[in-house]
Amino acid sequence: MRTLILSLLLVFSLTLTAQQLMSPSEFLGYELGTQFTRHHEVVDYYQYVAKTLADQVQLHEYGKTNERRPLMVAYLSSAGNMADLENIRTEHLKNTTGQGAPSKAIVWLSYNVHGNESVSTEASMQTLYDLLTVEKDYLDNTIVIMDPCINPDGRDRYVNWYNQYKNSPNNVDPNSKEHHEPWQSGRANHYMFDLNRDWAWLTQVESQQRLKFFNKWLPHVHVDFHEQGVNNPYFFAPAAEPFHEVITDFQRDFQVTIGKNHAKYFDANGWFYFTKEVFDLLYPSYGDTYPTYNGGIGMTYEQGGSGRAGLGIVTRIGDTLTLKDRIAHHHTTGLSTVEVASKNAKKLNTEFKKFYQNKDFKYKSYVLNGDADKLGALTELLDQHEIKYGSGNNGTVKGYDYKTGSNGSMRTTEKSLVVSTDQPRGTLVKVLFEPKAKLSDSVTYDITAWSLPYAYGLDAVGTTTAVNSSGFVPQSEASMTLDKDAYAYLTDWSSMNDARFLADLIHRKIRVRYAMKPFVLDGQRYKRGSLIITRGDNSANKEFLDILGQVAKKHNKDLTATATGFVDDGKDFGSTYVQMVPDIKVAVLTGEPTSTLQFGEVWHFFEQQLHYPVSIIDSEYMNNIDFTGYDVLVLPSGWGYKGFFKESRLKDLKEWVSNGGKLIAMGGAIKGLTGEDGFGLKPKESEKDSSVNVQAYDETERDRIKEAITGAIFKTKVDTTHPLAFGYDDTYFSLKLGADAYDYLDSGSVVYLEEGHTSPISGFAGSEAQKKIAQTLVFGVERHGSGSVIYMVDNPLFRGFWENGKLFFANALFMVN
């Protein structure tokens, strides 16, 4: 009788809660899955739930998008847990230092990182409702954190487009327009960045703001909800190989535990799914790998559908996949994930503590030397990840030399940066700094190399013994006292901070020169590219000194005053080898045939990194533009340039360059400029293998990767005398994303692969691809009439994180004539 009474009380309690709380369908006024919900309506529902069940749900706005949409997370648990939420959080974080004794499981569910993979936000609302009603027992020992939409700008772009173009009623015919997004799809954020590749690099405001909250919790379990092609069944854990070697046996095993629980529900419904394929755990900047490298169980769930599916679509086998179906699948795995975490809360806490215990990594410390601006940029990233670091001491360290790829030594000073793996984030340090990530399988989903010393252009040594360090000494604040009687003010050119300083001066109408040759003045040696700001060039500007001082202080730039333009050695300031930096007007091509992501990288570079104005020219009306009003035209990488640059369009482009225009062609755009009617760059002719081999059907993928380069780092040679290379040493480590290969230019090969240097220093490159890229161009400049074409075969702006490549782009804008 007592059991019956308790059961009736429980049913009554659930019924009461359900009566108090409206379901998503009731609140929105339409059945969930029959329409797409705009982001503000999703926010409205979450706010309604938080207000209705204030003792169980808290909302926190953690930021805003570029288009000013709110970013938020919802915390939900039992009333008792919510009243003690801060203590639960702090006790959980104590586990990272081995001091905690927590008992609650922490589960973070992230939805809609890709805007047109829109079903997950719909599913989040139903999941929220059910966790607070029919499955509320899961919350007795579990804190669930829900981010209903990581990418609101992309989601609303998709939803608004779909609502505008869908048939009424919706049409399941895959040929109908509602199943074919335009070029600017909803996948990426405002700047066309893929937020699922930005967890580690933090180039985007969404990622930067989200990580602050993520670091406050470091969840035991993190799920990133996605969609894939309409014809694919559901994917859930366990992930595919390669797993990064730091991933623990428990993390692997728990993925299987969760996968089997999902399978139980999918089997009961007759739903199809697959595991252990395609989606690996290697690249550190995903929503599954980044949480994993911070001690959690990070997972990607992939529902078939994405931007093509709409409210319903006929699949290849004749079934109709509806939005309701897609919601049901994501809703099921979401609840199943919380269920498994709740049942295994004790184990999750025990293993989380173990993860943060000292680990015997090969390299105990990473020691870095180099340009102060580059070191400063790296420490800014480390601060965001809450990675500790220190300053070195006067002495020598021995270990793996990143520059040579072998054992070596390096002098250290108090300006050296030391990052140790003996710290709570030690696993993340190893993953981000290791010179070569170990590959258990060469078939991967993304790039296979990313080591931060290469990305930031710093000399580095990985040591097998710990290096003592003290508190890091940041770059000292520049002195801003300017001699009003100086002839000129001089400063270096070696980093993106210098490029921002220059762009700011140009914006403020300060005229700047740069040195084409090295020179010595007042006993100090200045390298090529050094900036020279003369009083004479700015005599008409009454606020010259005030502005110069303000801009220098803003960018922390030291300026050296000189009383003369007569140099001790080199070229005087009136020489033709001291050129004026032009106040250039820049246009960037957008639309087909450019890649949305590649265009976004260029757009973001100008507006958010360099802070320099740029005009966006769509390919649809390019023919109507008079380009004589522009000094520079940037062609982002993409597909289809060969067909885009028909004979007449290419002829017009060549004439514009010949008359003094500067064309920057990146990646796939170069293909449209080659050929009989194009410019002078020639694709490298590869030797064909005349042998005939019988290939097993099952080996085709393995055979194809012989010709692939999956994001590998190569050591290249640099002509430091060329303006495109000002600020660089004679070696540059380039992140190569493919095997496109072009012969050296007759003149103007600035960065190139030398003979015998085709093996990557880090990452995977197939044997045939290595042969193809031997002795080929990476960056080069071709003179054409009075103008020039800058070729960027590799992408120095890739995902915004390859910091050391960005000065090449700035040189292309300001230094190359």
N, C-alpha and C positions, 0 to 999 in steps of 0.2 A: 504494500500500500504506500509506504514511504517513497519507494522508487517511482511509483505512478504519479504521486503528488509532485515530486521534483521534476518529472518529465513534463507534467502539465504546466508547471510554473515556468519552465524553460520555453515551452511553446508559446505561452502567454507573453513572456518577455520579448521573444522574437517577433511575435505578431504586433505587440505594442510599438516596438522600435520601427518595424516596417510601416506601421500606420503613421507614425510620426514623420518618417523620412520618405519623401517622394523618390521614386526610381528615376533614372535619367529620362526614360520615355515620358513619364508623367510630368516631370519638370519642364522638359523641352517642348512638349506639346505634339510630338510625333514619335512613332515607334523607332527606337534606336536601330539604325541600319537601313532605314528607308530614306534618309537624307544625310549629307555630310554636315557636321556641326562646325560653325565658325568658331575661331579661337575665343572670342569674347564670350560666346555662349558657354563654352567649356569652363572658362573662368567663373562665369556666373553660377554654374552648377556646383563647382567646388566651393565657392563662397557660401552658397546656400547650405551645403552639407556641413561646413565648418560652423556656421551659425546655428544650425538646428541641433547638432551634436557637439556643442562646444567643449564638453568634457572628454571627448574622444578624438577630436580632429583639430589640428592647428595648421593654418596656412602661413607660409612665409614667402614673401616676394624677395627673390635674391638678385633681381636686376631687371634690365629692360633690353630689348633687342635694338638693332640699328633703326628699325621702323617704329620704335617706342611701344612695342607690345610687352606686356609684363611676363617675366619668367618667375615661376613659383614652384614650390614643393609643398606637399601635404604630408604631415606626420599623423599617423593614426595608430591607435592601440586601445587597450582597455582603459577605463577611466582611472584606475589605480596607477597604471603605468604612465599615463599622460600627466598625472599630478606629480610624478617623480621623474619626469623626462630628462631634466638636466643632470640629475644624479646618475641615471642610467647611461647617459652619453659619456660623462666623465669617467665612470667606472669601466665602461667598454674601452675607452682610449688608454686607460692605465695598462691594459693588456699589451700594448705596444712596447711597454718597458718592463713587462713581467710582474707588475705589481697589482693588477686588478683581480677581482673575483666576481665578474659579471655573470648573470644568469639568463639574460634576454638575448634573443636572436634579433639581428638587425638586417632587414631586407629592403633594398632600394630598387624600385621599378622605374625605368626610364622609357618614355614613350615618344615616338615621332621625331627622332633625330633627323630623319630624312622626311622633308615636308610632304612629299607626295606618297609616302608610305603611311597613309593617313588613317588606316583602320585602327592603329594601336591607341590613338587618343580616344577614339570612340569606345574601344574596349576598356580603357582605363576608368571611364565613368561607371560602367557596369561592375567592374572589379572593385572599385571603391564602395559602391553600394552594397555588394554582396559581402565584403569583408566586415562591414558594419552591421549586417543583418544575419543572413543565413549561415555565414562562416565566421561569426564573431569570436568563437572559441579559439581560433588561431591566434587572436590578438592577446590572449592571456599572458603569453610569454614572448611576444614578438612585437617589435616596433617596425611598422611598414612606412617607408618613405616613398612617395609617389611624385614623380615629375611628369605631369600629364602631357607636356609638349615642350621638348628641348628646342625645337625650331619653329616657333610660331610664324615667323615671316614666310618661311617656305610653305608651311601648311596652309596659311591663308591664301598664298599665291595659287596653290593647287586647287583648293576648295572653291575660291572665287572663279577661277577659270572653268572648273568643272560645272559649277552651277550656271555659268553663262552659256556653255556650249552643249550641255547634255540635252538629249531628246526628252520629250514629255509625252508619255512616261519614258523612263530611261530605256535605252536600246542595248541589248546584249550582243549585238552584232559587233565583233572586234574591228570591223572596217569603219564603223561610224566614228565621226569626229570626236565624240566624247571619250574615245579610247586612244587618242593621239595628242599628247601634250605638245605645245609649241617648243621652240628652241630653249627658251628660258623656263624650264620646267620647275616644279615645286620642290625638287629634291634638296637643293642647297639653300643656304641662308641668303641674306640680303646681298652679300658680296660674292655670291656664287661659290662659297667654300663648303666642302663636305665636313660637317661637324663631327662625323664619326671617325674622321682621321685627325682630329685636332685635340684629343684629350691630353696628349703629352706636350704638344707644341704651343698650345694656348695662344694662337694668333687671333682668335675671334672673341668678341665681347661675351658671347653666350658661354663659351668654354671658360673664360677667365672668371666670370661671375659664378658659374656653377661649381667650379672646383673649390672655391672658398667654403661652400656648404658641404661639399663631398668630404673635404678634409676634416670637417668637424665631426664626421661620423665614421668614415672608413667601414662601410657595411660588410657584414659577413657574406652576403649574397647580393650581386648586382645583375640585373637583367636588362638588356638593350633590345627592345622590340622593333622588328624590321619587317619588310616585305621584299619579295623577290619576284621573278617572272610568274605570269599567270598560270603557266602549265606545271609549275613545281608544287609538289606536296609540301607539307610543313616540315621545317627543320628545327630540331632542338638538340640540346646537349645529349651526349658528349661531343666535343668539337673534333675537328680533323687534325691530323698531323700536318705540319710540325707544331708540337708544343714546345715552348721555350724551356730550356733546361732548368730554369729556376722554379718552374711550376712543381709543386709538391705532389707526392703520391696521394695525399688526402684530397687535394684540389682536383686531381684527375678522378679519383674514386667518387667524390661527391657529385661530380657532373653525371656520372653513370647512375647514381642513386636518384637524382632528380629526373634524368631522362627516363628511367624505368617507371617512375611514378606518372610522368606525363603519358607514357605509352599505355599505361593501364586505362586511363580515361579515353585516349584516342582509340584504343582497341575496342572498348565498349561501345563507342559511337560509330565504329567502322571507318574512321578517318585515316587517311594515308599520311605517312611521315617518313623522314629519314634522319639518320644521325651519322657522325664520324666522317662526313664528307664536306669538301669545299671550304668550309669556314674554319680556318686554323687559329692557333693562339700563339702568334709570334710578334708581329708588328705592334709596338707598344702604345700606339695612339688611338686604339679602338675603345669602345665602350665595354668590351669584354676583357681585353688584355690589361688595360690600365688598372681596373679594380683588382684583377688577379695579381698583378705585380705589387699591389698594396695589401695583400693578405686575404682578399675575398675570393668568392667563387663567381667569376665573371662569365656571363653567358650571352650569346646572341640567339634570339628566336626569330625565325624567318617564316612568315606566312606568304603563300603565293598570292599575287595580286598587283601591288604597287600602283603607280599612276595609270596604268592601262586598264585596270579592272573596273573603276567607277563603281556604280551601284550594283553592277552585275555584268558578266561577260561569259561568252561561250568559250570553253577551253578547247585545246587541240583534240581531245578525245570525245568532244560533244557534250560534256557536262556543263552546267551553268554554275559559275562561281559567283556568289552574291556577297554583298557587304555584310549581311547578317552571318553568313558562313564564316567569313574572316574574323568578325568580332567574336564569334563563339570559340574559335580556336585560340586566339590570343587571351581571351577571358579565362579559358580553361587552364592554359599553361601558367597564367599569372596566379590564379588561386592555388594550383598545384605546387608552385614554387614556394608560396607562403606556408602551405601545409607541411611540406618536407622540412623547411627551416624550423617551423614550430616544433615538429617532432624530434628534431636533432639540435635543439638549442644548446644543450650542454656540450655536445661534441663540437659544434661550431666554435664555441668560446674556447674550448681547450686547444683546438688546432690553430685558431687565430693567434693565441698566445705563443704557440710553438713557432709559428711563421716568423715572429718578430724576435726570436732568440738568435744569438750570434750564429752566423753561418760562415763556413770555411770557403769563401770565394777565393779564387786564384789571386786576383788583384785586390790588395787590401786598401790601396790608395791610388788616386789619380791626381797627378801633379801637372799643372798647366801654366805655361808662360805665353805672353803675347801682348798685343795691343791692349791698352787699358780700356778702351771703349768696348772691345770685343769681350774682355773679361767681365766688364760691367754688365753687358747685355746677357751674358751667361748667368751671372749671379742673380739677375732679375728673374730669370726663368727658374732657377733653383729655389729662390724665395717663394715663388708661387706654389712649388711642389713641397714646400717645407723640408727641403733637403739642406742639411747643415754643411758648412764648409769653413775653411780657415786660411790663414796666410802661411806661407812657407818660411824657412829660415835660410840664412846664407850657408850654402853647402852644395852638395851634389846628390842626385838621386839616380838610381839605376833600375832598369826594368825594360818593359816593352816600349820601344820608341815608335810612336804613331807615324812619324814622318818617313822612317826607313822601313817599317814593317818588320823590324828585328830588334834584338836586345841592344840597348845603348844607354847613354847617360845624359843628364841635363843639369845645368847649373840652376840653382834656386836662390831666390831672395825673398825679402818680406813682401814683394809684389807678386810672388807666385801664388796661385790658387791651389789649395789642397782639398780634395773631396774624398772622404773615407767611406768604405762600405760598412764600417763599424758604427752604425747608427740605426735608429728605427727604420728609416727609409733606405737602408742599405741594399735591399733587393732591387729597388727601383734605380738606385745609383748604378748597380752592376748592369742592368738592362740598358740604361741610357748611355753609359760611358764605355761599355766593353768594346774593344776594337773589332771583334768579329763575333757576331751572334752564331751560335752553333745550330746547324740545320739538321734536323732528323729526317727531313724530306725536302727535296729541291722543288717540288710542286707546291707553290705557295699562293696565297690570295693577294699579297701586297708586296711592298718593297722588303728587301732582306738586309738592308744596311741603313744606319741612321746615326752612328756614333757621334755624340755631341762635340768632341774635340775637332773632328773633321768639319762638322756643320758650322762651327763658329770660327774656323780658321786659326786654331791655337796649337802651339807646340805642346805635346803631352807625352807623359811617360806613365805607364801603369806599373806599379811596384808590387812585388809579392810580399813585402814586409810593410807594416804600417809606418807612415811618415808623420812625425810630430808636426803639429801646426798650432798657431795661436789665432786670436781673433782677426778676421780678415780686414785688411786695411783698404778701404775703397779709394777710388781715385780722388785725389785732393781737389777741393773746389778751386776753380780757376780764378786768377787775379784779374779784376776788371778795371784797374786803374790804367787809363789810356793816356799816353803822352800826346797832348794836343798839337805838339809841334813836330811829331814824327812824319817822315816822308811816306812810310807804309807800315802796315801791320801784317805779320806773316803767321801762318799756321799750317799744320800738316793735313794730309789727305790719305786716310787709311781705313776708314770705317763708315758704316751707315750713319753714325752720328755726325760725321763730317759732312756727309751728303745732305742731311737734314739742316745742318747749319748753313750750308751754301744755299739750299732752296729757300730757307727763311730770309737770307740776305737779299736774294733776287726778288722775293715777294715784297720786301721792304724798300725796294728800289736802290739798293746798294750795289755798286758795280765792283766786280771781282775779276782778277786775273789769275791764271794758273801757269806754272812753270813746265815747259815741255822738256827741259833738261835739268839735271841736278845742278845745284849751285852751292857756293859757300859764301856766307856773309857774316861779318862780325865774329868769325871763328866758328860758326855753327853751320853744319851741313844740312841741306834741305833736299829732299827727294823729288823726283818727278811727280807732278800733280799738286805740289804744295800751293796753297792759296795765297795770293798777294793782293791786299786791299790797300790801294794808294789814296792818299788825301787828294791828289790831283784829279783822279778819276771821279771823285765825289765832291768836288769843290762847290758845285751848284746846290748841294744838299746841305742846308743849314743845320739840320739835325743829325748829320752824319755820325759824329762821335757818340751821341746819346743812343742812337739806334744800334750802332755797332756794339757798344757795351752791353745793351740790353739783350741782343741776340746771342752774344758770346756767353753771357751769364746763363741764359736760358739753356744753352746746349753744353755748358761747362767746357768751353773752348779756351785754351791758353792762346793769347796773341802776343807775339814778340814784335816790339816796335823797333824800327830801324830809321836812322837819320838820312839814309842815302839809298839810291837805286843802283849804285856802283858796287858790283859784287866783287868779292875777293877772288873767286874762281867760278867760271861758268858764264852764263848769259845775263847781261844787265836787264833791268826791268823794262827798258824801252825796246828790247830786241824783239824780232818777229817770233822768237822762241818763247816769248811770254805773251800768251793769248788771252783775250777777254772771254770770260764765260758768257755765252749768249743767253739772253732772256727768251727762251724757246717757247713756242706754242706747240703742244703735243696733241695728237689725235690717236685714238685706239680703236681698232676695228672690233665690232661686236656682231652677234648674230651668226648664222651659218655662213661660212664653214668653220668658224672658230669653235673650240671646245668651251662649254660654259665654265668649267672649272679653271681652264687656262686663262680665259678672259678675266675671271674673277680674281685670279692671282695678280694680274697686271693692274686691274682696277684698285684692288686693295693696296697694292704697293704704292700707287700714286697718292691715294687719298688718306690712308691710315698709317703709312710708314714713312714715305718721303714728304708728304704734305705739300704736294705740288699740283696745280690745276691741270686737268686733262679733259679733253672733249671726247665723248663717246659717239662714234659714227657707226650706224647700223649698215650692214651689208646691203639691206633692201634699197637704201637710197644713196649708196656710196657713189653711184654714177652721176648723181646730181650735185655733188659737192665740188667746189673749186678748192683744190688742195694747195693752191699757191698761198693761201692764208695760214698754212701750217708748216712748221719747220721739221717736225718729226712725225712719222706714222709708224705705229706699233702693230704688228700682225701676230696676235697670240696663236699658239699652236692649235691645231685642229685637223679635221679630216675633210677631204674634198676640195682642197685648195687648187689641185691640178685642174679640175673642171671649172672652178670659180674664176681663175685668171685666164679667161679666153684671150685670144690674140689682141683684140682691141683694148681690153682692160689692162693687159700686161704692157702694151705699148704706151698707154697713158701713164702708167706707173713708172716705167723706165724714163719717160720724158721728164716727169716730175723730179725724179732723183737726179737726172742729168743737169737739171736747172738749179741744183743745190739742195734738194730735199734729202732727208736722212731716214732711211727705212730700217726698222729693226724687225727681223723675221725670226720667229721662234719655232723650234721643233717642226711639226708637220707643215707649218706655213712655208717652210723653205722649199718643199716639193713643188709648190706652185710657181716658184721663181726660176726653176731649172729647165733645161731642155733647149732646143734649137733657138727658140725665140726669147729665151729668158736671159738672166744675168750669167756671170762667168763661172759660178760654182758648179761642180760636177759631182753627181753621185758616184761613189766608188763601185767599180765593176767587180763583182765577186766571182771567183773561180767556181765553176759548176762541178759537182762531184759526178763523174761519168759512170761510176760503179752502180750496179743494179742490185738492190737488196730486197729480199722478201721480208715484209714487216708484218708481225702479228697484229691483229686488230686491236688487242688489248694494250699494245705498247705505243699507240699513236701519240698519246699525250706526253709520254716520257720522251719520245723522239722529238716532238716539237720544241721541248724546252732547250734542246741543244742550240736552237737559233734565238733563244730569248735571253734578255737581261732583265732580271726582276729587281730593279732598284738597287744597283751595286755601286760601290765607290771605287773610282779609278784615280790613279796618280797621273797627272798630266804636266806637260811642260809649258811654261809661260814666257812669252817675249815681253820682258818688263819694260822695254823701251817704247812700246806702243801705247798711245793714249788709252786704249781700251783696257789696259792692264795697270794703269797708274794705281799705286797703293798696294800692289801685290808683290810677293816674292816670286822666284822662278819656278815654284811648284804650287800647283792648285789641285785640291782633291775634289773631283766632280762627281755628283750623283747622277749616274746615267740610268735612264729609264727605258731604254730600248736600243735596238741595234742599227738604227739609221746611220749611214756612213757616207761621208763626203771626202773627196780628195783635198789635200792641202791647196790653198790658194797660191797663185804665182807670187803674190805679195799680199801680206796682211793676215797670215796665219798667226793668231795671237796666242791661243791656247789649243794644244793638240796632243794627241797620243803619239808617243815616240815608238819606234820599232822596239819590240821586246817588252813593252809595257801594256800588254793587253789583258793580263790577269788582274782581276779586281783585288784591291787591297782589303776589301770587305764586301761580303754579299755574294750572290750567285750570278754567274754569267755562263751561258752554255758554250760548249767547245766551238761550235760553228760561229756563234756570235762573236767570240773572241777573235777568230780569224778575220771576220768581216770588218771589225773596227780597227784593225792594225793600221797604224800610220794614217789616221784620219783627223779631221778638223773637229774641234769642240766649240771654240768661239773664234770668229774672224771678221775682218773688215775688207770689203771690196770697194775700191774707188770706181765711180761711174760718172763721167763728166765732172761737174762741179759738186756732186753729192756723193753719198756713200750708202752701202748696204751693210748692215751689221748682222751677221749670221750667229744665232745661238742654237746650236744643235742640241745641247743639253739645256735644261730649264733651271736657271739660277734662282727663280722665284718659286720653285716647287713647294706647294702647300704653305708657303710663307715662312718655313722654318730653316731653310738652308742659308743661314745668316751670312756666311762668307761669300756667297755668290752674288749678293745684292749690289755690291760696289761695281761689279762689271756692268750692271744695268745702269747705274748712275753715271759711270764713265761713258757709256754709249750715248746718254742724253747730253752730258755737259762737256766732255773732254774730246770726243771724236769729232773732227771737223767734217 
